[in-house]
Amino acid sequence: MQSSSPHGLAAPARRNNGTTAADVSRLLPIDAATKTSVRILVIDDERTLRDSCATALRFEGYQVETCGRGEEALETLQRRAFDIVLIDLYMSGVPGMQLLAAALAANADAIVIVVTGKPTVETALETLRAGAWDYLPKPFTGSQLQVLVGRATHTVLVGRETRALRESGTEEAEEDGPPVLGVAPACREAIALARRVATTDASVFITGESGSGKEMIAQFIHRHSRRASRPLIAVNCAALPEALLESEMFGHVKGAFTGAIRDKPGLLEAAHGGTMFLDELIEMSKPIQAKLLRVIQDGVVRRVGSEQTDAVVNVRFIAATNGDAETAVRQGILRDDLYYRLRVVPIKVPPLRDRTEDIPLLATHFLEQYWRRHRNPDEALPTFSKAALWAMRAHPWPGNVRELQNVIEHAVVMLEAGAEVGVDDIPFIYEGRSDDELLTEATEAQPAEDDGYYAGRDRLLAAFDKRYLTRVVIRAGGNLSKAARLAKVDRTTFYRLMERHGLQRDLLAGPDK
């Protein structure tokens, strides 16, 4: 391996961004005493590179150990915990992925950096999904190594800070923190995936309809991460024009444009140590996408109008969209390299109409939340009537969770203390829709592609039956005999239909008078 570095590392290669160790010391200051508390293990069977990395890092003040064989590395990881572990992906004897798993098993909070001489999108995604913090393609320079390890060290320090706050019980609770509540299988799956990925620094890409709760999932991930003590910064990429979005995200220097009367740091610098939530990512322009990709890869921020590195940041990214990101990539709207970098762990949030069993839980939570916010907490809390809960479950909720929040907040403002919330107290819930409209709603959820004719037909008819039966029970005020008469079927048939579609348990918990 050719070298022009005093530490024997390679000459500048693909990821050379001009950022030096001096830049890191200036922009990402970590005192010498702190560095001595950070334990680093370098695992590489190439002796020259292994020793060069160790020398460069020891010069910075870190505690460093090295291993040249996979078996030796496994024993070392079992014997001692390390804060940062550098692993060559293609080790002889023991695969790098096995060493990655062993490092995380030994210390779940370890920062693992995978070093590879054969970088591809597939291997990068595989390692990041397995829990790696980042990957470093060979060859690399001493400055690149120091920049990456400096950012990793900052993550270690933020994690220590968060753990200390939690253990001391002094971590501030989020007032009216957004809930991630749900018992529906699709919701439980999304929450379980969010909980699993929260403890890592892997980038997350959340998809779902507008108002379905994508930001709630992002907030949940941040609150359960090692970055919880630092800020979560949300950016709506569709809300600002290109020039303003660039200035807001990256900051600007004095004189960069008319009105720039002083230097201003951007939101990326404000998110340092924490998480940035990029909502409606596919609305971001291609030039800003290119600048963002550099920050994600190297942590380097250059403000608008600047000709130098203005900040080195350590940020975890969560992106979201209600559009089709893969189509946007194919059409050239979204950069594929940015998409793959952000879509390490994809999470799909189901629309509220597909998780109606969660509506009573969410409605009750929002009722309590907005009652504390708008009313006297000492006053008796209203309760929902069975008919109101049925009505909310029957509504299609085109605005999803956000619409439910607004509806409940409106009701809270108007309600008397201790009142029972009826259907008439909930605005925009039940509108007398015709049977044709109900059938149209049912057919909006298209059959699965592998459905045959009969399976597809049965799926759509079942959706119509559930909406129709729910609606008619609401119209009857919960009286099933009256509901059967409105449906023009006998009571036994009506009960059988309710039971067939799983509505006996859900809708008949209340009285049948």
ZAKE-743940 format. One record per atom (N, C-alpha, C, O): x, y, z; residue in one letter. Coordinates in steps of 0.2 Angstrom, whole numbers, plus 5000, padded with zeros to 4 digits. Layout:
XYZa ...
# end
This chain:
500449945000m 500050005000m 500450065000m 500850075005m 500450104995q 500850174995q 500550215000q 500050215002q 501050265002s 500850305007s 501250375007s 501850375005s 500850425008s 501150495009s 501050525016s 501150585017s 500750485020s 500650505027s 501150495032s 501450435031s 501250535037p 501750515042p 501650455046p 502050425049p 500950435046h 500750375049h 500750315045h 500550265047h 500950315039g 500950265034g 500250245031g 500250195029g 499850285032l 499150275029l 499150295021l 499650325019l 498650285018a 498650295011a 498650365009a 498450405013a 498750375002a 498650445000a 497950464999a 497550414999a 497750524999p 497050544999p 496650504993p 496950494988p 496050484995a 495650444990a 494950464989a 494850524990a 494550424988r 493850444987r 493550494991r 493150544989r 493650484998r 493250525003r 493650585006r 493550605011r 494250595002n 494650655005n 494250725004n 494050744998n 494050755009n 493650815009n 494050875011n 493750925011n 494650865011g 495050925013g 495050945021g 495350985023g 494650905024t 494650915032t 495250885035t 495350825034t 495550925039t 496150895042t 496050885050t 495550895052t 496550845053a 496550835060a 496450905064a 496150905069a 496850955061a 496751015065a 496051045064a 495851075069a 495751035059d 495051055058d 494551025063d 494151055066d 494750955064v 494350925069v 494450945076v 493950955080v 495050955078s 495250985084s 494951055086s 494751065091s 494851095080r 494551165081r 493851155081r 493551195085r 493551115077l 492751115076l 492451065080l 491851075081l 492851015082l 492450955086l 492950945092l 493250895093l 493050995097p 493550995102p 493350935107p 492850935110p 493850895108i 493850845113i 494450845117i 495050835115i 494350855124d 495050865128d 495450805128d 495150745128d 496050815130a 496550755130a 496350705135a 496350645134a 496050735141a 495850685147a 495350635144a 495250585146a 494850665141t 494250625138t 494550575133t 494250515134t 494950595129k 495250545124k 495550485127k 495450425125k 495850495133t 496250445136t 495750395139t 495850335141t 495050415140s 494550365143s 494250325137s 493850285139s 494350345131v 494050305126v 494450245123v 495050255121v 494250185124r 494550125122r 494450105115r 493850105113r 494950095111i 494850085104i 495250015102i 495750005104i 494849975098l 495149915096l 495249915088l 494749925085l 495849905085v 495849905078v 496049825076v 496449795078v 495549805072i 495649735069i 495749735062i 495249755058i 496349715060d 496449705053d 497049665052d 497549665056d 497049615047d 497549565046d 498149595042d 498649565040d 498049665040e 498649695036e 499049735041e 498749785043e 499649705042r 499949735048r 500149815047r 500049845052r 500349835041t 500549895040t 499949945041t 500049995045t 499449935039l 498849975040l 498649975047l 498450025050l 498649915050r 498449905057r 498849955062r 498649985066r 499549945061d 500049985065d 499950055064d 500050095068d 499850075057s 499850145056s 499150175059s 499250235062s 498650145059c 498050165062c 498150175070c 497950225072c 498450125073a 498550125080a 499050185082a 498950215087a 499550195078t 500050255079t 499650315079t 499750365083t 499250325073a 498950395072a 498450405078a 498350465080a 498050355080l 497550365086l 497950375092l 497650405097l 498450335094r 498850345100r 499150415100r 499150445106r 499350435095f 499650505094f 499050555097f 499250605099f 498450545095e 497850585097e 497750575104e 497350625107e 497950525108g 497850515115g 497350465117g 497250455123g 497150425112y 496650365113y 497050305116y 497650295115y 496650265120q 496950205122q 496750155116q 496250145114q 497350125113v 497250085107v 497550015108v 498050005111v 497149965106e 497449895106e 497349865098e 496849895095e 497749825096t 497649795090t 497649715090t 497849685094t 497249695084c 497249625083c 497349605076c 497049645072c 497749555074g 497949545067g 497549475065g 497549465059g 497249445070r 496949375068r 496149385071r 496049405076r 495749355067g 495049355069g 494949315076g 494549345080g 495249255077e 495149225083e 495449265089e 495149265094e 495949295088e 496249335093e 495749395095e 495649415101e 495449425090a 494949475091a 494349455095a 494149495099a 494149395093l 493549365097l 493749365104l 493349375109l 494349335106e 494549325113e 494549395116e 494349405122e 494849445113t 494949515115t 494349545117t 494249575122t 493849535112l 493149565113l 492849535119l 492449575123l 492949475120q 492549445126q 492949465133q 492549455138q 493549475132r 493949495139r 493849565141r 493849585147r 493749615136r 493749685138r 493249715133r 493149705127r 492849765136a 492449805132a 492749865129a 493249895132a 492549885123f 492849935119f 492349985117f 491749975116f 492550055117d 492050105115d 492050105107d 491450115105d 492550105104i 492550105097i 492950045094i 493550035097i 492750015089v 493049955086v 493049965079v 492549975075v 493649965076l 493749965068l 493949895066l 494349865068l 493549875061i 493549805059i 493649795051i 493249835048i 494149765049d 494149745042d 493649695040d 493549645043d 493249715035l 492649675033l 492949605030l 492549555031l 493449605027y 493749545024y 494349515027y 494849515025y 494249495033m 494749455037m 494849385035m 494349355034m 495449365036s 495549285035s 495349255041s 495549275047s 495049195041g 494949155047g 494249165049g 493749125049g 494049225052v 493449245055v 493149305051v 493449355050v 492549295048p 492249345044p 492149415048p 491949415054p 492249465044g 492149535047g 491449545050g 491349575056g 490949515047m 490249515050m 490149485056m 489749505061m 490549425057q 490549395064q 490849435069q 490649435075q 491349465067l 491749505072l 491249565074l 491249595080l 490949595069l 490449655070l 489949625075l 489849665080l 489649575074a 489149545079a 489449535086a 489149545091a 490049505086a 490349495093a 490549565096a 490449565102a 490749615093a 490849675096a 490249705099a 490249735105a 489649705095l 489049735098l 488749685104l 488449715108l 488949625103a 488649575109a 489049595115a 488849585121a 489749605114a 490149625120a 489949685123a 490049695130a 489749735119n 489549805122n 489049835117n 489249855111n 488449835119a 487949855114a 488049935112a 487749955107a 488349965117d 488450035115d 489150055111d 489250115110d 489449995109a 490050005105a 489950045098a 489450025095a 490350085096i 490350115090i 490850075085i 491450065086i 490550035080v 490949995076v 490950025069v 490450045066v 491550035067i 491750065060i 492050005056i 492549975058i 491749995051v 491949935046v 492349965041v 492250015037v 492949935040v 493449955035v 493449905029v 493449845031v 493349935023t 493349885017t 493749915011t 493749975010t 494049865008g 494349885002g 493949874996g 494149884990g 493349844997k 492849834991k 492249864993k 491749824994k 492149924993p 491549964995p 491049954990p 491149974984p 490449934991t 489849934987t 489249954991t 489249954997t 488749974987v 488149994991v 487849934995v 487649945001v 487849874992e 487649814995e 487949795002e 487649785007e 488649805002t 489049785008t 488949845013t 488949825019t 488949905011a 488849955015a 488149955019a 488149955025a 487649935015l 486949925018l 486949865023l 486649875028l 487249815021e 487249755025e 487649765032e 487349745037e 488149805032t 488549815038t 488149865042t 488149855048t 487849915039l 487449965043l 486849935046l 486749955052l 486549895043r 485949865045r 486149815051r 485749795055r 486749785051a 486949745056a 487149775062a 487349745067a 487249845062g 487349885068g 487949925067g 488149955072g 488349925062a 488949965061a 488750035061a 488250055059a 489150075064w 489050155065w 489250185058w 488850235056w 489750165055d 489950195048d 490450145045d 490650095048d 490550155039y 491050115035y 491550165032y 491450215030y 492250135031l 492750185029l 493050145023l 493450095024l 493050165017p 493350125011p 494050135011p 494350195013p 494450085009k 495150095008k 495250115001k 494850094997k 495850155000p 496350175005p 496050245008p 495650275005p 496250265014f 496050325017f 496650355020f 497150325021f 496550415022t 497150455025t 497050455032t 496550445035t 497650485035g 497650485043g 497150545045g 496850535050g 497050595041s 496550645043s 495850615042s 495450635047s 495750575037q 495050545037q 494850505043q 494350505045q 495350465044l 495250415050l 495150465057l 494750445060l 495550515058q 495450555063q 494850595064q 494550605069q 494550615058v 493950645057v 493350595059v 492950615063v 493350535057l 492850485058l 492850465065l 492350465069l 493450455068v 493550435075v 493350485080v 493050475085v 493550545078g 493350605082g 492550615082g 492250625088g 492250605077r 491450605077r 491250545081r 490750555085r 491550485080a 491350425084a 491450435091a 490950415095a 491950465093t 492150485100t 491550535103t 491350525109t 491350585099h 490850625101h 490150585102h 489850595107h 490050535098t 489450495099t 489550455106t 489050445110t 490150425107v 490250395114v 490050445119v 489750425124v 490350505119l 490250555125l 489550565126l 489250575131l 489150575120v 488450595120v 488050535124v 487650545128v 488250475122g 487950415125g 488050415132g 487650395136g 488650425134r 488850425141r 488450475145r 488150465151r 488350535142e 487950585145e 487250565146e 486950585151e 486950535141t 486250515141t 486150465146t 485650465150t 486550415147r 486550365152r 486550395159r 486250365163r 487050435160a 487150465166a 486450505168a 486250505174a 486150545164l 485550575165l 484950525167l 484650535172l 484950475163r 484450425165r 484550385171r 484050375175r 485150375173e 485250335179e 485150385185e 485050365191e 485350445184s 485250495190s 484550515191s 484350545196s 484050505185g 483350525186g 483250595184g 482750625186g 483850635182t 483750705181t 483550725173t 483550775172t 483550665169e 483350685162e 482650715162e 482150685165e 482550765158e 481950805158e 481450765154e 481550735148e 480850755157a 480350725153a 480050765148a 479950825149a 479850745142e 479550785137e 478750795139e 478350745139e 478650855140e 477950875142e 477450865136e 477650885130e 476950825137d 476450805131d 476850775125d 476750785120d 477350735127g 477750695122g 477250655117g 476750625120g 477350655111p 476950625106p 476950545107p 477450515108p 476350515108p 476350445109p 476450405103p 476350425097p 476750345104v 476750295099v 476350235102v 476650195105v 475650245101l 475250195104l 474950155098l 474750175093l 474850085100g 474450045095g 474549975097g 475049945099g 473949935095v 473949865097v 473849825090v 473849765090v 473749865085a 473649835078a 474349805076a 474849825077a 474249745073p 474949705071p 475349755067p 475949755068p 475149785062a 475549825058a 475849885062a 476449905061a 475549915067c 475749965071c 476349935076c 476849965077c 476149875079r 476649845083r 477249825080r 477849835082r 477249805073e 477849795069e 478249855068e 478849845069e 477949905067a 478349975066a 478649995072a 479250015072a 478249985078i 478550015084i 479149965086i 479649995089i 479049905085a 479649855087a 480249865083a 480749865086a 480149885077l 480749895072l 481049965075l 481649965075l 480650015076a 480850075079a 481250065085a 481750095086a 481050025090r 481350015096r 482049985095r 482549995098r 482049935090r 482649895089r 483149945086r 483749935088r 482949985081v 483450025078v 483650085082v 484150115081v 483250105087a 483350165091a 484050165094a 484450215095a 484250105097t 484950105101t 485550105096t 486050115099t 485450105090t 485950115085t 485950185082t 485550225084t 486450195078d 486450265075d 486250255067d 486450305063d 485950195065a 485850185058a 485350235056a 484850255060a 485350255050s 484850305047s 484250265046s 484250205044s 483650305047v 483050265046v 482650305041v 482650365040v 482250275036f 481850305031f 481150275033f 480950225032f 480650325034i 480050315036i 479550335031i 479550385028i 479050285029t 478550305024t 477850295027t 477750255031t 477450335024g 476750325026g 476350385024g 476650435022g 475650385024e 475250435022e 475350495026e 475550495032e 475150555023s 475250615027s 474750615034s 474250595033s 475050635039g 474750625046g 474650565049g 474350555054g 475050515046s 474950445049s 475350435055s 475350385059s 475850475057g 476250475063g 476950465061g 477350435066g 477250485056k 477950475054k 478450505059k 478950485061k 478250575060e 478650615065e 478550585072e 479050585076e 478050555074m 477950515080m 478450465081m 478850455086m 478550425075i 479050365075i 479750395076i 480150365080i 479850455072a 480550485073a 480650505080a 481250495083a 480150535083q 480250555090q 480350505095q 480750505100q 480050445094f 480050385098f 480850355097f 481150345102f 481050355091i 481750335090i 482250375094i 482750355097i 482150445093h 482650485096h 482650485104h 483150475107h 482050475107r 481950475114r 482250405117r 482450405123r 482250355113h 482550295115h 483250285113h 483550225113h 483550335110s 484250325108s 484750355113s 484650385118s 485450345111r 485950365115r 486050445114r 486450475118r 485650475110r 485650545108r 485050585112r 484950635110r 484750545116a 484050575119a 484250635123a 483750685123a 484850645125s 484950705129s 485150765125s 485150825127s 485150755118r 485350815113r 484750825109r 484250785109r 484750875105p 484050895102p 483850855096p 484350825093p 483250855095l 482950825089l 482750885084l 482250925087l 483050895079i 482850955074i 482450925068i 482650885064i 481850955067a 481450935062a 481450985056a 481351045058a 481550965050v 481551005044v 481050985039v 481050925037v 480551025037n 480051005032n 480351025026n 480351085024n 480550985022c 480951005015c 480451035010c 480651065005c 479751025011a 479251045006a 479051115008a 478651145004a 479251135014a 478951205017a 479251265015a 479051315015a 479951255013l 480351315011l 480651315004l 480751255002l 480651375001p 480951374994p 481751354995p 482051355000p 482051334989e 482651304989e 483251344993e 483551324997e 483251414991a 483751454994a 483651465001a 484151465005a 483051465004l 482951475011l 483151405015l 483351405020l 482951355011l 483051285015l 483751275015l 484051255020l 484151295010e 484951285010e 485251325016e 485651305020e 484951395016s 485251435022s 485051405029s 485451405033s 484451385029e 484151355036e 484551295038e 484751295044e 484651255033m 485051185035m 485751195036m 486051175041m 486151235032f 486851235032f 487151305035f 487751305036f 486651355036g 486951415038g 487251455033g 487251435027g 487451515035h 487751555030h 488251605033h 488251615039h 488651635029v 489151685031v 488951755030v 488551765025v 489251795033k 489051865032k 489251885025k 489751875022k 488751915021g 488851945014g 488651885009g 488751905003g 488451825011a 488251775007a 487751795002a 487751774996a 487251835004f 486751855000f 486451925003f 486651935009f 486051955000t 485752015002t 485352005009t 484851955009t 485452035014g 485152025020g 485551985025g 485351975031g 486151955023a 486551915027a 487051955030a 487651965028a 486851985036i 487252045039i 487652015044i 488152045047i 487651945046r 488151915050r 488151845049r 487751815045r 488651805052d 488651735051d 488151705055d 487951725060d 487851655052k 487351615055k 487351545055k 487451515049k 487451505060p 487451425060p 486851405058p 486251435059p 486851345054g 486251315052g 485951265057g 486251245062g 485351225054l 485051175059l 485451115059l 485451085064l 485951105055l 486351045055l 486851055061l 486951005065l 487051115062e 487551125068e 487151125074e 487351105079e 486451145074a 486051145080a 485851075082a 485751065088a 485951025077a 485750955078a 486350915080a 486350855082a 486950955081h 487550915083h 487450875089h 487250905094h 487650815089g 487550765094g 486850735095g 486850685098g 486450765091g 485750735091g 485550705085g 485850675081g 484850715083t 484550685077t 484250745073t 483950795075t 484250735066m 483950775062m 483350735058m 483550685055m 482750765058f 482250725055f 482050765049f 481850825049f 482150735043l 482050765036l 481350745034l 481350685031l 480850785035d 480150765032d 480050785025d 480350835023d 479750745021e 479650755014e 480250765010e 480350815007e 480750715011l 481350725008l 481350725001l 481750764998l 480850694997i 480950694990i 480750764987i 480850774981i 480550814991e 480450884989e 481050924989e 481050984987e 481650894992m 482250934992m 482550934985m 482550884982m 482850994983s 483151004977s 483850954976s 484150944981s 484050944970k 484650904969k 485250934972k 485650904975k 485351004971p 485951034973p 486051024981p 486551014984p 485451034984i 485451024992i 485550954994i 485950944999i 485250904990q 485450834991q 486150824991q 486450784995q 486550854986a 487250834985a 487650864992a 488050834994a 487450924994k 487750955000k 487550905006k 488050895010k 486950885006l 486750845012l 487150775012l 487350755018l 487250745006l 487550685006l 488250695009l 488550645012l 488650745007r 489250755010r 489250755018r 489750735021r 488750795021v 488750795028v 488650725031v 488950705036v 488150685028i 488050625030i 488650575030i 488750535034i 489050585024q 489650535023q 490250565028q 490550515031q 490350625028d 490950645031d 490850695037d 491350715041d 490250715039g 490050755044g 490350835043g 490350865048g 490450855037v 490750915036v 490250965033v 489850945029v 490151025037v 489651075035v 490051135032v 490551165035v 489851155026r 490051215023r 489551265023r 489051245019r 489551325026r 488951365026r 488951405019r 489351405015r 488351425017v 488151455011v 488651525011v 488651565015v 489051525005g 489451585004g 490151565007g 490651615006g 490251515010s 490951495013s 491351455009s 491151415004s 492051465009e 492551425005e 492951385010e 493451355007e 492751365016q 493051325020q 492551285024q 491951295024q 492851235028t 492451195032t 492251235038t 492751255042t 491651245039d 491451285045d 491251245051d 491251275057d 491051185050a 490951145056a 490951065054a 490851045049a 491151025059v 491150955059v 490650935064v 490650945070v 490050895061v 489550885065v 489450805066v 489650765061v 489150785071n 488950715072n 488150715073n 487950735078n 487850695068v 487150695068v 486850625065v 487150595061v 486350605068r 485950545066r 485350575062r 485050615064r 485250535056f 484750565051f 484150515051f 484250455050f 483550545051i 482950505050i 482550545045i 482450605045i 482450505039a 482050545034a 481350515033a 481250455035a 480950545030a 480250525029a 479950555023a 480150605020a 479450525020t 479050545014t 478350515014t 478250455016t 477850545011n 477250515010n 477150495003n 476650475000n 477750504999g 477750494992g 478050424991g 478250394995g 478150414984d 478550344982d 479250364981d 479450394976d 479650354986a 480450364985a 480750334980a 481150354976a 480550264979e 480950224973e 480750254966e 481150254962e 480150274966t 479950304959t 480350374958t 480550384953t 480350414964a 480750474963a 481450464961a 481750504958a 481750404964v 482450384962v 482450374954v 482950394951v 482050334952r 482050314945r 481950374940r 482150374935r 481550414943q 481450474939q 481950534939q 481950584936q 482450514943g 483050564944g 482850624949g 483250674949g 482250614953i 482150674957i 482550664964i 482650714967i 482650604966l 483050594972l 483650554970l 483650504967l 484250584973r 484850544971r 484850474974r 484650464980r 485050424970d 485050364973d 485550354978d 485450314983d 486150384978d 486650374983d 486450404990d 486550374995d 486050454989l 485750484996l 485250444998l 485150425004l 484750414994y 484250374996y 484550304999y 484250285005y 485050274996y 485250214999y 485650235006y 485650185010y 485950285006r 486250305013r 485750315018r 485950305024r 485150345017l 484650365022l 484250305023l 483950295029l 484150255018r 483650205019r 484050135021r 483950085019r 484450145027v 484750085030v 484250045033v 484249985032v 483750075037v 483150035040v 482550075038v 482350125040v 482150035033p 481550065031p 480950045036p 480949985039p 480550095038i 479950085042i 479350105039i 479350165037i 478850065038k 478150085035k 477650095041k 477550055045k 477350155041v 476850175046v 476150165042v 476050195037v 475750125045p 475050105042p 474650165043p 474650205048p 474150175038p 473650235039p 473150215045p 473050155046p 472850265048l 472350245053l 471850205051l 471550165055l 471550205045r 471050165043r 471150095043r 470750045043r 471850075043d 472050005043d 472249985050d 472449925051d 472150025055r 472250005062r 471750035066r 471850065071r 471050025065t 470550055068t 470450025076t 470250065080t 470749975077e 470749955084e 471249995089e 471149995095e 471650035085d 472050085089d 471650155091d 471850195095d 471150165087i 470750225088i 470550245095i 470650295097i 470250195099p 470050215105p 470650235110p 470550275114p 471150195109l 471750205113l 472050275112l 472250315116l 472150295105l 472350355103l 471850415105l 472150465108l 471250405104a 470750455106a 470750475113a 470750535115a 470850425118t 470850435125t 471450465127t 471450515131t 472050445124h 472650485125h 472650555123h 472850605127h 472350575117f 472350645115f 471850685120f 471950745121f 471250645122l 470850685126l 471150705133l 471050755135l 471550655136e 471950675142e 472450725141e 472550775145e 472750725135q 473350765134q 473050845133q 473250885136q 472550845129y 472250915127y 471850945133y 471751005134y 471550895137w 471250925143w 471750955148w 471551005151w 472350925149r 472850955153r 473051015150r 473251065154r 473051025144r 473351085140r 472851145140r 473051195142r 472251125139h 471751185138h 471251195144h 470951245145h 471151145148r 470751145154r 471051145161r 471651125161r 470651145166n 470851135173n 471051065174n 470551025174n 471651045175p 471750975176p 471350945182p 471250885182p 471150985187d 470750955193d 470050945191d 469750905195d 469850965185e 469150955183e 469050885181e 469550855178e 468450855182a 468350785180a 468450775172a 468150815168a 468750725170l 468950715163l 468350685160l 468050635163l 468150705154p 467550675150p 467750605148p 468350585148p 467250565146t 467350495144t 466950495137t 466450525136t 467250445133f 466850435127f 466350385128f 466350335132f 465750395125s 465250345124s 465350295119s 465850305115s 465050235120k 465150185115k 465050205108k 465350185104k 464450235107a 464250265101a 464850305098a 464950305092a 465150345102a 465650395099a 466250355097a 466550365092a 466450305101l 467050265099l 466850225093l 467350215088l 466250195092w 466050165086w 466050215080w 466350195075w 465850275081a 465850325076a 466550335073a 466750345067a 467050345078m 467750355076m 468050305072m 468450315068m 467850235074r 468150185071r 467850175064r 468150145060r 467250195063a 466950195056a 467150245051a 467150235045a 467450305054h 467650355050h 468350335046h 468750305049h 468350355040p 468950335036p 469650375037p 470150345036p 469550425041w 470150465043w 470650485037w 471150455038w 470450515032p 470950535027p 471550575029p 472050575026p 471450615035g 472050645038g 472350605043g 472850635046g 472150545044n 472550495048n 472550525056n 472150555058n 473150515059v 473150525066v 473150605067v 472850625072v 473450645063r 473350715064r 472650735064r 472450785067r 472250715059e 471550725059e 471150715066e 470750745068e 471350655068l 471050625075l 471250675080l 470850695084l 471850695080q 472150745085q 471750805085q 471450835090q 471650835079n 471250895078n 470550895081n 470250935084n 470250835079v 469550825081v 469450825088v 469050855091v 469950785092i 469850775099i 470050845102i 469650865107i 470450885100e 470650945103e 470050995102e 469851025107e 469750995097h 469151035096h 468551015101h 468251055104h 468450945102a 467950925106a 468150945114a 467650965117a 468750945115v 468950955122v 468851035124v 468551045129v 468951075119v 468751145120v 468051155122v 467851205125v 467651115119m 466851135119m 466551095125m 465951105127m 466851045127l 466550995132l 466451025139l 466951065141l 465951005143e 465951015150e 466350965154e 466450905152e 466550985160a 466950935164a 466550875166a 465950885167a 466750815165g 466450755167g 465950735162g 465550685163g 465850765156a 465350745152a 465450685148a 466050665148a 464950655145e 465050595141e 465050625134e 464650655132e 465650605130v 465750625123v 465250585119v 465450525118v 464750615116g 464350575111g 464550595104g 465050625102g 464250555099v 464350565092v 464350635090v 464750665086v 463850675092d 463750745090d 464250795093d 464350845091d 464650765098d 465150815101d 465850805097d 466250845098d 465850765092i 466450745088i 466350775081i 465950745078i 466650825079p 466550855073p 466850815067p 467350785068p 466550815061f 466750785055f 466850715056f 467350685052f 466550685060i 466650615061i 466150575057i 466350535052i 465450575058y 464950535055y 464550585050y 464250625052y 464650565044e 464250605039e 463850545035e 464150495033e 463250565034g 462850505031g 463050485024g 462850515019g 463450435023r 463750415017r 463250365014r 463050325018r 463250365008s 462750315004s 463150245004s 463750245005s 462750195002d 463050125002d 463550124996d 464050094996d 463350164991d 463850164985d 464550194987d 465050174985d 464450254991e 465050284994e 465450234998e 466050234998e 465150195002l 465450145007l 465850095002l 466350075004l 465450074997l 465850024993l 466450054989l 466950014988l 466350114987t 466950154984t 467550154989t 468150144987t 467350174996e 467950175001e 468250105001e 468850095002e 467850055001a 468049985002a 468549964997a 469049924998a 468349984991t 468749964985t 469450004984t 469849994980t 469450054988e 470050094988e 470750054990e 471250064987e 470650014994a 471149964996a 471149904991a 470749864991a 471649914986q 471649864981q 471849794983q 472149784988q 471549744980p 471749674982p 472449664981p 472849694977p 472749614984a 473449604984a 473549574977a 473149544973a 474149584974e 474349564967e 474249494966e 474049474960e 474349454971d 474349384970d 473649354971d 473549294971d 473149394973d 472449374973d 472249354967d 472349384962d 471849294967g 471449274961g 470849314961g 470649354966g 470349304956y 469749334956y 469349324962y 469049374965y 469249264964y 468749254970y 469049284976y 468649314980y 469749274977a 470049304984a 469949374984a 469849404989a 470149404978g 470049484977g 469349504979g 469249554982g 468849474976r 468149494977r 467949484984r 467649524987r 468149424987d 467949414994d 468349464999d 467949495004d 468949494997r 469249545001r 468849605001r 468749635006r 468649624995l 468349694994l 467649684997l 467349735000l 467249634996l 466649624999l 466649625007l 466249655010l 467149595010a 467249595017a 467349665019a 467049685025a 467749705016a 467849775018a 467249815017a 467049855022a 466849805012f 466149835012f 465749815018f 465449865021f 465649755019d 465249725025d 465449765031d 465049785035d 466149765033k 466349795039k 466149865040k 465849885045k 466249905034r 466049975035r 465249985035r 465050025039r 464949945032y 464149955032y 463949935039y 463549965041y 464149875041l 463849855048l 464049905053l 463649915058l 464649925053t 464849975058t 464450045058t 464250065063t 464350065051r 463950125050r 463150115053r 462950155056r 462950055052v 462250045053v 462150035061v 461650055064v 462650015064v 462650005072v 462650075075v 462250095080v 463050125072i 463050195074i 462450225073i 462150255078i 462150215067r 461450245066r 460950225071r 460450265073r 461050165073a 460550135078a 460750155085a 460350125090a 461250185086g 461450205093g 461650145097g 461650145103g 461850095094g 462150035097g 461549985099g 461749935101g 460949995097n 460449955097n 460449905092n 460249925086n 460649835093l 460749795087l 460049775084l 460049755078l 459549765088s 458849755085s 458649805080s 458449795074s 458749865082k 458649925077k 459049925071k 458849935066k 459749905073a 460249905067a 460049845062a 460049855056a 459749795064a 459549735060a 458949765056a 458949745050a 458549795059r 457949825055r 458149875050r 457949875044r 458649915052l 458849965047l 459249935041l 459249955035l 459549875042a 459949835037a 459449795033a 459649765028a 458849785036k 458349745033k 458549675032k 458449635027k 458849645038v 458949575039v 458749555046v 458649605050v 458649495047d 458349475053d 458949475058d 459549475056d 458749475065r 459249485070r 459849435070r 460449455071r 459649375069t 460149315069t 460649325064t 461249315065t 460349345058t 460849355052t 461349415053t 461849405052t 461049465056f 461449525058f 461949505063f 462549525062f 461849465068y 462349445073y 462849405070y 463449405071y 462649355065r 463149315062r 463549355058r 464149335057r 463349405054l 463749445050l 464249485054l 464849495053l 464049505060m 464449545064m 465049495067m 465649515067m 464849435069e 465349395071e 465849365066e 466449365067e 465549365060r 466049335054r 466549385053r 467149365051r 466449455054h 466949505052h 467249525058h 467649585058h 467249495064g 467649515070g 467349575073g 467749605077g 466749595072l 466449655075l 466049635082l 465949685085l 465949575083q 465649555090q 466049585095q 465749615100q 466649565096r 467149585101r 467249665101r 467149695107r 467349695095d 467549765095d 466949815096d 466949865100d 466349795093l 465849845093l 465249825098l 464849865099l 465249765101l 464749745105l 464949745112l 464549715116l 465449775114a 465649775121a 465149815125a 465149805131a 464849865122g 464349905125g 463649865126g 463649815123g 463149905129p 462549875130p 462149865123p 462249905118p 461749815122d 461349805117d 460549805120d 460349755122d 460349865119k 459649875122k 459149865117k 458549875118k 
# end
